[in-house]
Structure formats: C-alpha cells, structure tokens
Amino acid sequence: MALLASVQEKVRERIQATFMELLPESVFQQLVERETEQFMKYEAPKLVRKLAEERLREFVIEELKKPEWSERWGVNGTLCSEMVSTLLREAAPQFVEAMFGMFAQQMVNDMRSGRLRAY
C-alpha cells in the first residue's frame, strides 16, 4: 500500500510540474495572486486570531501569578487581593449598571405606566 501511495505521489508531482511548465507566466501569476488573496482574506485572519488568543492567554496567566493578585489574610480570614479590590472599586459603577440597569429601567417604565405603584 505504501509503495503504491509513493508511486502515485511521484506521478502526481510529475504531472503537476509538467502542467505548470505549460501555463503562460501571466496565468501562473494570476493563480498565485488569487491564492494569495484567498489566504490573506480567509486563512491569515484565523491564524492571527489564534496566535493572539494564545499569546493573550499566556500573558494573563503570567500576570495573575504575580503576588499582587494573591489573596490576603485579614482579621476574619482571607480577603481579596489588592488588584481585585482596586478593579472592583474602579469598575463598580459599570458593574452595577450592567447587572441592574435594565431591571431598574423596567421598574421606572412600570411606575410610569401605572403597573407598579411608586412607594
């Protein structure tokens, strides 16, 4: 089986080389440009995204290993790290809005339409 596959591969390569010699340079150049364009349009973005995701994941893992992300001991046990505490303080307004914004808006809409009594 392996011998047959090897022979078929060699025949394929020889036929391919012969046909490539028969193509005019301009046609060959168009084929190369078309394949390059397809690669850049579809495959390259996937590869870049995958590489970026891998690098970002590695960066985040290394960053989170730093001591400033480690939990701390307090009087009542463990506390969140300084970095987590800082992030929560800075992001609290956006966090609260994202979590409760639509719920609060729906309550206001219900009060305005008389479906919910304002106390």
C-alpha positions, 0 to 999 in steps of 0.5 A, spaced: 500 500 500 505 504 501 509 503 495 503 504 491 501 511 495 509 513 493 508 511 486 502 515 485 505 521 489 511 521 484 506 521 478 502 526 481 508 531 482 510 529 475 504 531 472 503 537 476 510 540 474 509 538 467 502 542 467 505 548 470 511 548 465 505 549 460 501 555 463 503 562 460 507 566 466 501 571 466 496 565 468 501 562 473 501 569 476 494 570 476 493 563 480 498 565 485 495 572 486 488 569 487 491 564 492 494 569 495 488 573 496 484 567 498 489 566 504 490 573 506 482 574 506 480 567 509 486 563 512 491 569 515 485 572 519 484 565 523 491 564 524 492 571 527 486 570 531 489 564 534 496 566 535 493 572 539 488 568 543 494 564 545 499 569 546 493 573 550 492 567 554 499 566 556 500 573 558 494 573 563 496 567 566 503 570 567 500 576 570 495 573 575 501 569 578 504 575 580 503 576 588 499 582 587 493 578 585 494 573 591 489 573 596 490 576 603 489 574 610 485 579 614 482 579 621 476 574 619 480 570 614 482 571 607 480 577 603 481 579 596 487 581 593 489 588 592 488 588 584 481 585 585 479 590 590 482 596 586 478 593 579 472 592 583 472 599 586 474 602 579 469 598 575 463 598 580 459 603 577 459 599 570 458 593 574 452 595 577 449 598 571 450 592 567 447 587 572 441 592 574 440 597 569 435 594 565 431 591 571 431 598 574 429 601 567 423 596 567 421 598 574 421 606 572 417 604 565 412 600 570 411 606 575 410 610 569 405 606 566 401 605 572 403 597 573 407 598 579 405 603 584 411 608 586 412 607 594 
